[in-house]
Structure formats: structure tokens, C-alpha cells
């Protein structure tokens, strides 16, 4: 088969797979509420790998989360889980509330109890809750107290049989590994590569920790909770830079802000970090931060998506045209779901170490394959990644 014919066949199949994917209707779409406590929860299971299986994803907790948002996230999880090769469909849950507000424990537990009949032990298709935006460590204890089912909350501490994936930055490890693989595929290395991170929550902190450990050079970081965007001078003393990395890893924002004021330079609002001249940009905050209105100002060579959908579709295409390599979220950001699968299936041993090993192995292999296919077929990395994920959704590999 000629390369031209191969490329044509690729697009015919990809278009058909996308049409079939859009025809999928959620296996479960549910809102539950406790009117007395003024709290509402949502579960969407987008697809199942096989009859009797279940879908899995994290639990988003914000004052504005909605059933539509949870559905969008569940759909992305179906691609992410398939791309990672874990035998779980895509799902997501949400609780609309203030996770730091008074009385939230009672609200959280009321929703957890309403989710319980949906778990596989009761014949349901929902694999359980887990950490996502707005999550707090005490949610684990609250969940176990309310449901008595520790196996249905992933990311919990090791002493409870978990991987503690936020503590170990496993989701961020995947995003960092993806960027390293992209640099190596282009004949480069992570050693000495400059990088910028938007968002210093659990994901961004993990990215800074692991990409720095690969030899990357943190140059710009941003988060509203540390006063916007900060430049770390190229000539910054290595010990001072490591102190900043350590404070980010520990999510010690008070100490971090102190170090940034001492050693860094404030360059404006958080989004200013997106426009810096770096080898790798890691958008790890919220969706749609790179769009048609600002994409021409983004000059990073590699964009490894840590947030869910940080680039709009047209921005992703424009970045490709500008020569950037964009690694989509469902390809790069699957460390959390790999860790969840390890947590639910491994019996004993160091589950966190096993989750890190599998995350590095799976994501490195997936990125290398996606980029090799993209080069061979003259398609974008996004198209190549989507093709791989959809083939796995439809169990053709």
C-alpha cells in the first residue's frame, strides 16, 4: 500500500470512528440531590468496555459543576481510559458545592450514599469516586464512613490500600513523561529543556516535580493563589530553584509565594505564562485557556496538556500549523486512571511504585507510537492519538 493510499485510508477510518463515537449514548446519566442540605451530585458513565463492566473517573467538586460538565468529562475519560489500555469505560462524577464551606462533610456524605447503589457490588456500572478538581484528603475518610466501601474511592493513602496518586504526583508524572517522549522523538532530551506550567494544583505540582527530575529547567510558573505568573531567571542559583520546586511539590503556597518574591519576577496575570519562549508548555489549570484569540501568541515547541481540554479544537489546529507538537489530554494525562486501575486490581505490595512504573511505561510507549504514526502518515499528533484511542474504544486492538 502506498503512503498516499495509507493516509487516505487513515482518514476514512478516522472519520467513521468519530461518527460512531458521537453516536454513543451514555450508559448512565443521573442527578441526585438532598434538598435539605442544598447539595446536588452527578454521575455520567459514558461507555462500558463490555457487558457487566464499569466506567471510572474522578469526582469534580466545585460550586458550579453541572451535569453537562460531568458528561463532557466522562466522554473524555472514555478516550483516556481506552488510550491507556485499562479495561474500564469512561465515567465522571461531580458534587456541586463549596468543598471548604461549613457543613460540606454532611453534603458530601449525603451524595456519596446516593451514589452507593450505582457501584458494581450492587450491579451498577459506576466504578466509584476519586480525586479531581476541588478534592481534599479528608474526602476519603468521609466516603468510607458514609459507604463502608473503601475500594470505591481511588487515590487513597497506602495504609488504606491505595496509591495516594496526588501525593506522589502520578498524574503529573504522565504529563511530564509525554513531554519527554516528544522531545526525544524529535532528537532532543528533557535534560536542560526549559518549561512553563500554568496551574500549581496537584497536576501542575506533579509536572514540576517530575519534569524537573528529568533535568528540565523550570522558567515560568503561574497560579492565582501565588499572585499570578512568575519568571524564574535562567541564572537562578540551582539551590534556590530546587527550593521552589520543593515548595511547589509540597503544595506549600505560603512558602512558595515567599520564595517567588525573593527569587522570581512577577510578569502579570496567570495566563501570561502561556506566551513564553520555552521548549515545553504545560497548561494544567482549566479548559479552553488557549483559543483562537490568543493562540498566535503561544510559541512553545511542545504543548503537553495537563488540564482537561486546555486547547480549543481550532487552537490545537493552529498550534500544529505553527509547528508545535500538541499532546492531547487523553494521551498525556492518563496517569491518574492508570494508578486507579493499579489500586483496584493489585493485591498488596507497593501500589504507588507499581502505578508510577506502569504510568511511565504506558505513556512513553503511547506517545512514541502516536508521533511515529503521525510522521509516517503525515497527520497531526492529535489525529494520530484520536485514531489510536478510538480503535481501542471500539476494541479493534
ZAMARGU-4260 file (C-alpha; in steps of 0.2 Angstrom, whole numbers, plus 5000, padded with zeros to 4 digits):
<rodrens>
0) 5000/5000/5000 | 5007/5017/4995 | 5009/5031/5008 | 4996/5041/5000 | 4984/5027/5000
5) 4988/5023/5018 | 4985/5041/5023 | 4968/5041/5013 | 4963/5025/5022 | 4968/5033/5039
10) 4956/5047/5036 | 4942/5037/5030 | 4943/5026/5045 | 4945/5040/5057 | 4930/5049/5051
15) 4920/5034/5053 | 4926/5031/5070 | 4922/5049/5075 | 4905/5047/5068 | 4902/5031/5078
20) 4909/5039/5094 | 4897/5053/5093 | 4883/5041/5091 | 4887/5033/5108 | 4874/5037/5121
25) 4879/5037/5139 | 4876/5021/5149 | 4871/5031/5164 | 4867/5050/5166 | 4860/5054/5184
30) 4857/5069/5195 | 4854/5066/5214 | 4851/5079/5227 | 4847/5082/5245 | 4836/5097/5246
35) 4838/5098/5265 | 4856/5100/5263 | 4855/5110/5247 | 4868/5099/5238 | 4867/5091/5221
40) 4878/5077/5213 | 4880/5070/5196 | 4886/5053/5188 | 4889/5050/5170 | 4895/5033/5164
45) 4899/5036/5145 | 4903/5019/5139 | 4907/5001/5146 | 4921/4990/5139 | 4910/4975/5140
50) 4893/4970/5147 | 4894/4969/5165 | 4909/4981/5166 | 4910/4998/5173 | 4916/5016/5170
55) 4928/5025/5180 | 4934/5043/5183 | 4937/5056/5196 | 4925/5067/5206 | 4924/5086/5202
60) 4919/5096/5217 | 4915/5115/5213 | 4901/5127/5216 | 4897/5127/5198 | 4899/5110/5192
65) 4884/5103/5181 | 4878/5088/5173 | 4883/5094/5156 | 4901/5097/5163 | 4902/5080/5170
70) 4896/5072/5154 | 4909/5081/5144 | 4922/5075/5156 | 4915/5057/5156 | 4916/5057/5137
75) 4935/5062/5138 | 4938/5049/5151 | 4932/5036/5138 | 4946/5041/5126 | 4958/5042/5140
80) 4955/5025/5148 | 4955/5017/5131 | 4971/5025/5126 | 4979/5020/5142 | 4973/5002/5139
85) 4964/5000/5155 | 4948/4989/5154 | 4936/5002/5161 | 4924/5013/5152 | 4924/5032/5154
90) 4914/5040/5169 | 4915/5055/5179 | 4905/5061/5195 | 4903/5078/5202 | 4896/5087/5218
95) 4890/5105/5216 | 4896/5113/5232 | 4910/5123/5241 | 4922/5109/5247 | 4929/5121/5260
100) 4912/5128/5266 | 4904/5124/5283 | 4894/5108/5283 | 4901/5101/5267 | 4905/5085/5276
105) 4887/5082/5278 | 4883/5087/5260 | 4897/5076/5253 | 4892/5061/5263 | 4873/5063/5258
110) 4879/5062/5239 | 4891/5048/5242 | 4877/5037/5250 | 4866/5041/5235 | 4880/5035/5223
115) 4882/5019/5233 | 4868/5009/5224 | 4877/5013/5207 | 4893/5004/5212 | 4897/4987/5204
120) 4894/4977/5220 | 4876/4982/5218 | 4875/4978/5200 | 4878/4996/5194 | 4890/5002/5181
125) 4899/5016/5191 | 4916/5011/5196 | 4917/5024/5211 | 4924/5041/5216 | 4941/5048/5216
130) 4951/5064/5216 | 4949/5078/5204 | 4947/5097/5205 | 4941/5103/5222 | 4945/5087/5231
135) 4953/5086/5248 | 4962/5072/5258 | 4948/5070/5271 | 4936/5065/5257 | 4942/5048/5258
140) 4938/5046/5277 | 4921/5054/5274 | 4917/5042/5260 | 4922/5026/5269 | 4912/5032/5284
145) 4897/5035/5273 | 4898/5020/5262 | 4909/5007/5270 | 4917/5004/5253 | 4935/5010/5253
150) 4938/5001/5237 | 4926/5013/5228 | 4937/5028/5231 | 4954/5029/5222 | 4969/5039/5226
155) 4968/5035/5245 | 4983/5033/5256 | 4994/5017/5255 | 4988/5012/5273 | 4970/5010/5266
160) 4976/5000/5251 | 4978/5015/5239 | 4991/5023/5228 | 4990/5040/5235 | 4992/5047/5217
165) 4991/5065/5222 | 5004/5064/5235 | 5016/5055/5223 | 5011/5067/5208 | 5007/5052/5197
170) 4995/5061/5185 | 5008/5074/5183 | 5021/5061/5180 | 5012/5055/5165 | 5011/5073/5158
175) 5029/5075/5161 | 5034/5058/5153 | 5023/5063/5137 | 5033/5079/5135 | 5050/5070/5137
180) 5045/5057/5124 | 5040/5071/5112 | 5057/5079/5114 | 5066/5063/5112 | 5056/5058/5097
185) 5062/5075/5089 | 5080/5070/5093 | 5081/5081/5109 | 5081/5077/5128 | 5072/5083/5143
190) 5089/5087/5151 | 5091/5106/5151 | 5074/5109/5142 | 5065/5125/5148 | 5047/5123/5153
195) 5032/5133/5159 | 5017/5127/5170 | 5000/5136/5171 | 4991/5129/5187 | 5000/5123/5203
200) 4987/5111/5210 | 4990/5093/5211 | 4993/5091/5192 | 5004/5106/5190 | 5014/5102/5206
205) 5017/5084/5199 | 5023/5090/5182 | 5035/5102/5190 | 5042/5089/5202 | 5044/5075/5188
210) 5050/5086/5173 | 5062/5094/5184 | 5068/5077/5190 | 5071/5073/5171 | 5083/5088/5170
215) 5070/5100/5164 | 5073/5119/5168 | 5058/5127/5176 | 5057/5145/5169 | 5039/5151/5172
220) 5025/5146/5184 | 5008/5153/5187 | 4993/5151/5199 | 4981/5164/5205 | 4985/5158/5223
225) 5003/5164/5222 | 4999/5181/5214 | 4999/5177/5195 | 5014/5172/5184 | 5032/5172/5189
230) 5048/5171/5179 | 5062/5161/5187 | 5078/5169/5180 | 5089/5157/5169 | 5104/5162/5180
235) 5095/5157/5197 | 5105/5148/5209 | 5102/5129/5207 | 5099/5128/5226 | 5086/5142/5226
240) 5077/5134/5210 | 5076/5117/5220 | 5068/5126/5235 | 5055/5132/5223 | 5052/5115/5215
245) 5051/5108/5233 | 5038/5121/5239 | 5028/5118/5223 | 5029/5099/5225 | 5023/5100/5243
250) 5009/5112/5238 | 5016/5124/5252 | 5009/5140/5244 | 5014/5152/5258 | 5032/5146/5257
255) 5031/5146/5238 | 5025/5164/5237 | 5039/5169/5249 | 5052/5161/5238 | 5045/5168/5222
260) 5045/5186/5229 | 5063/5183/5234 | 5070/5174/5218 | 5057/5177/5204 | 5050/5191/5194
265) 5031/5194/5193 | 5026/5195/5175 | 5007/5198/5176 | 4991/5188/5177 | 4992/5169/5177
270) 4989/5167/5158 | 5005/5177/5155 | 5014/5160/5157 | 5006/5154/5141 | 5016/5166/5130
275) 5034/5162/5135 | 5048/5156/5124 | 5050/5138/5131 | 5053/5121/5125 | 5038/5114/5134
280) 5022/5122/5140 | 5011/5113/5152 | 4994/5120/5154 | 4987/5112/5170 | 4974/5124/5175
285) 4956/5124/5167 | 4949/5121/5149 | 4950/5132/5134 | 4964/5143/5140 | 4972/5143/5123
290) 4960/5148/5110 | 4959/5157/5093 | 4960/5174/5101 | 4977/5170/5109 | 4985/5155/5100
295) 4996/5166/5089 | 5005/5172/5105 | 5009/5154/5111 | 5027/5150/5105 | 5031/5134/5115
300) 5038/5120/5104 | 5029/5106/5114 | 5012/5108/5122 | 5008/5094/5134 | 4990/5095/5141
305) 4988/5093/5159 | 4971/5101/5161 | 4956/5094/5153 | 4954/5102/5136 | 4966/5117/5139
310) 4966/5120/5120 | 4951/5123/5109 | 4950/5112/5093 | 4954/5127/5082 | 4968/5132/5093
315) 4975/5115/5093 | 4975/5115/5074 | 4983/5132/5074 | 4997/5126/5085 | 5000/5112/5073
320) 5001/5124/5059 | 5013/5135/5069 | 5025/5120/5071 | 5021/5115/5089 | 5018/5097/5094
325) 5002/5096/5104 | 5000/5081/5115 | 4981/5080/5119 | 4975/5077/5137 | 4968/5060/5134
330) 4985/5054/5128 | 4996/5063/5141 | 4985/5064/5156 | 4981/5046/5160 | 4992/5043/5175
335) 4978/5045/5187 | 4967/5032/5179 | 4982/5020/5177 | 4985/5022/5196 | 4967/5020/5199
340) 4967/5003/5190 | 4983/4998/5199 | 4974/5002/5215 | 4959/4992/5211 | 4967/4977/5205
345) 4984/4974/5213 | 4985/4964/5229 | 4997/4970/5241 | 5015/4977/5238 | 5020/4995/5234
350) 5005/5000/5224 | 5012/5018/5221 | 5028/5012/5214 | 5019/5000/5203 | 5007/5014/5197
355) 5022/5025/5193 | 5031/5011/5184 | 5016/5007/5173 | 5012/5026/5170 | 5029/5029/5163
360) 5029/5013/5153 | 5012/5016/5145 | 5013/5034/5142 | 5030/5034/5135 | 5025/5020/5123
365) 5009/5028/5118 | 5017/5045/5114 | 5031/5037/5104 | 5019/5027/5094 | 5007/5042/5091
370) 5021/5053/5085 | 5029/5039/5074 | 5012/5036/5066 | 5009/5055/5063 | 5025/5056/5054
375) 5023/5041/5044 | 5005/5046/5038 | 5008/5065/5038 | 4994/5068/5050 | 4994/5078/5066
380) 4998/5070/5083 | 4980/5074/5089 | 4973/5065/5074 | 4985/5050/5077 | 4981/5050/5095
385) 4962/5051/5092 | 4964/5036/5079 | 4973/5025/5092 | 4961/5029/5106 | 4945/5026/5095
390) 4952/5009/5089 | 4954/5004/5107 | 4936/5011/5112 | 4929/5000/5098 | 4941/4986/5103
395) 4950/4984/5086 | 4966/4982/5096
</rodrens>
